[in-house]
Amino acid sequence: MHMQTDMRSLALTGVALFLAAMAVASGPGAGSPRVVNDGHGDYVYVPAGAFRMGDNFGDGDPRERPVHVVELDAFYIAKYEMTNGEWKKFRDDAGYDDVKFWPGGRVTPKDQVPYWSDARNHGGGTPDSDAYPVLGVNWDSAVAYCNWLSAKTGKKYRLPTEAEWEKAARGTDQRRYPWGNSIDRSYANYVGAQSFDTGSLVGFYDGSTHGALQTHSNASPYGAFDMAGNVMEWCSDWYSRDYYSVSPRKNPKGPAEGAYRVIRGGTFFMEPFELRSYARSAAWPSFQAHRMVGFRAVREP
């Protein structure tokens, strides 16, 4: 009788330990949910922790060095680049013209981006374009979207820091591209991929067959697609060529001031070398109507 009681007690203890482990796995911090969606697209989870940031291959520019350790808090990042369909929700909302969402209170006129009505570039105002990336969005507009979405959902949305972007793109093993160390046209949209170079469907490179092209998945280690090629993506940081040499270890946010903001990821009009996960670029934040620039947002847990 005592043996039966002891066995039953051990079994119940095992179940309790299993349920506790499952609760930890599905809870906050290092656990799930792996994907969240507040009605404006999927966001994938990037756990807290350290990684080595910068040009560990030694094939880039001085602005991509020195390689340095960065520790980041956990965050979610958009699974896909900002699409026309999601951007349209903001563009058509009365909040678009609310100055409180815009840096410096300066609203970018909707008609300032010529690509919205350009079918050749799959502009959001043309048929069957919702799943293509929005083109020509300046930094001010990307920030305004994040502020608007935060107000809509009650969650904190913002642009990724440059360090967050790089970790989300390449993980912690210092790979050259989001999927590994080599590249060909089955992985990403870069110059020459189409007869007319422009954005492709977000998530196009998902490992499926599109006509004669068998693609490989270009998802990052955390499940974010198109972090190499398609459109360049704004980060929140001011740009400084020498920032890596003075970057703090914990949650770096870039210089306190500057003239340009960081953009990452390469684009459909660049060569594969410029699609490296550690390659750095920058642009004037109010620069408008550049069809190679888009963005993806971050959501805080």
Secondary structure in CASP SS format (residue, H / E / C, confidence):
PFRMAT SS
TARGET T0000
AUTHOR 0000-0000-0000
METHOD secondary structure of the structure
MODEL  1
M C 1.00
H H 1.00
M H 1.00
Q H 1.00
T H 1.00
D H 1.00
M H 1.00
R H 1.00
S H 1.00
L H 1.00
A H 1.00
L H 1.00
T H 1.00
G H 1.00
V H 1.00
A H 1.00
L H 1.00
F H 1.00
L H 1.00
A H 1.00
A H 1.00
M H 1.00
A H 1.00
V H 1.00
A H 1.00
S H 1.00
G C 1.00
P C 1.00
G C 1.00
A C 1.00
G C 1.00
S C 1.00
P C 1.00
R C 1.00
V E 1.00
V E 1.00
N E 1.00
D C 1.00
G C 1.00
H C 1.00
G C 1.00
D E 1.00
Y E 1.00
V E 1.00
Y E 1.00
V E 1.00
P C 1.00
A C 1.00
G E 1.00
A E 1.00
F E 1.00
R E 1.00
M E 1.00
G C 1.00
D C 1.00
N C 1.00
F C 1.00
G C 1.00
D C 1.00
G C 1.00
D C 1.00
P H 1.00
R H 1.00
E H 1.00
R C 1.00
P C 1.00
V C 1.00
H E 1.00
V E 1.00
V E 1.00
E E 1.00
L E 1.00
D C 1.00
A C 1.00
F E 1.00
Y E 1.00
I E 1.00
A E 1.00
K C 1.00
Y C 1.00
E C 1.00
M C 1.00
T E 1.00
N H 1.00
G H 1.00
E H 1.00
W H 1.00
K H 1.00
K H 1.00
F H 1.00
R H 1.00
D C 1.00
D C 1.00
A H 1.00
G H 1.00
Y H 1.00
D H 1.00
D C 1.00
V H 1.00
K H 1.00
F H 1.00
W C 1.00
P H 1.00
G H 1.00
G H 1.00
R C 1.00
V C 1.00
T C 1.00
P C 1.00
K H 1.00
D H 1.00
Q H 1.00
V C 1.00
P H 1.00
Y H 1.00
W H 1.00
S H 1.00
D C 1.00
A H 1.00
R H 1.00
N H 1.00
H C 1.00
G C 1.00
G C 1.00
G C 1.00
T C 1.00
P C 1.00
D C 1.00
S C 1.00
D C 1.00
A C 1.00
Y C 1.00
P E 1.00
V C 1.00
L C 1.00
G C 1.00
V C 1.00
N C 1.00
W H 1.00
D H 1.00
S H 1.00
A H 1.00
V H 1.00
A H 1.00
Y H 1.00
C H 1.00
N H 1.00
W H 1.00
L H 1.00
S H 1.00
A H 1.00
K H 1.00
T H 1.00
G C 1.00
K C 1.00
K C 1.00
Y E 1.00
R E 1.00
L C 1.00
P C 1.00
T C 1.00
E H 1.00
A H 1.00
E H 1.00
W H 1.00
E H 1.00
K H 1.00
A H 1.00
A H 1.00
R H 1.00
G C 1.00
T C 1.00
D C 1.00
Q C 1.00
R C 1.00
R C 1.00
Y C 1.00
P C 1.00
W C 1.00
G C 1.00
N C 1.00
S C 1.00
I C 1.00
D C 1.00
R C 1.00
S C 1.00
Y C 1.00
A C 1.00
N C 1.00
Y C 1.00
V C 1.00
G C 1.00
A C 1.00
Q C 1.00
S C 1.00
F C 1.00
D C 1.00
T C 1.00
G C 1.00
S C 1.00
L C 1.00
V C 1.00
G C 1.00
F C 1.00
Y C 1.00
D E 1.00
G C 1.00
S C 1.00
T E 1.00
H E 1.00
G C 1.00
A C 1.00
L E 1.00
Q E 1.00
T C 1.00
H C 1.00
S E 1.00
N C 1.00
A C 1.00
S C 1.00
P C 1.00
Y C 1.00
G C 1.00
A C 1.00
F C 1.00
D C 1.00
M C 1.00
A C 1.00
G C 1.00
N C 1.00
V C 1.00
M E 1.00
E E 1.00
W E 1.00
C E 1.00
S E 1.00
D E 1.00
W E 1.00
Y C 1.00
S C 1.00
R C 1.00
D C 1.00
Y H 1.00
Y H 1.00
S H 1.00
V C 1.00
S C 1.00
P C 1.00
R C 1.00
K E 1.00
N C 1.00
P C 1.00
K C 1.00
G C 1.00
P C 1.00
A C 1.00
E C 1.00
G C 1.00
A C 1.00
Y C 1.00
R E 1.00
V E 1.00
I E 1.00
R E 1.00
G C 1.00
G C 1.00
T C 1.00
F C 1.00
F C 1.00
M C 1.00
E C 1.00
P H 1.00
F H 1.00
E H 1.00
L H 1.00
R C 1.00
S C 1.00
Y C 1.00
A C 1.00
R C 1.00
S E 1.00
A E 1.00
A E 1.00
W C 1.00
P C 1.00
S C 1.00
F C 1.00
Q C 1.00
A C 1.00
H C 1.00
R C 1.00
M C 1.00
V E 1.00
G E 1.00
F C 1.00
R C 1.00
A C 1.00
V E 1.00
R E 1.00
E C 1.00
P C 1.00
END
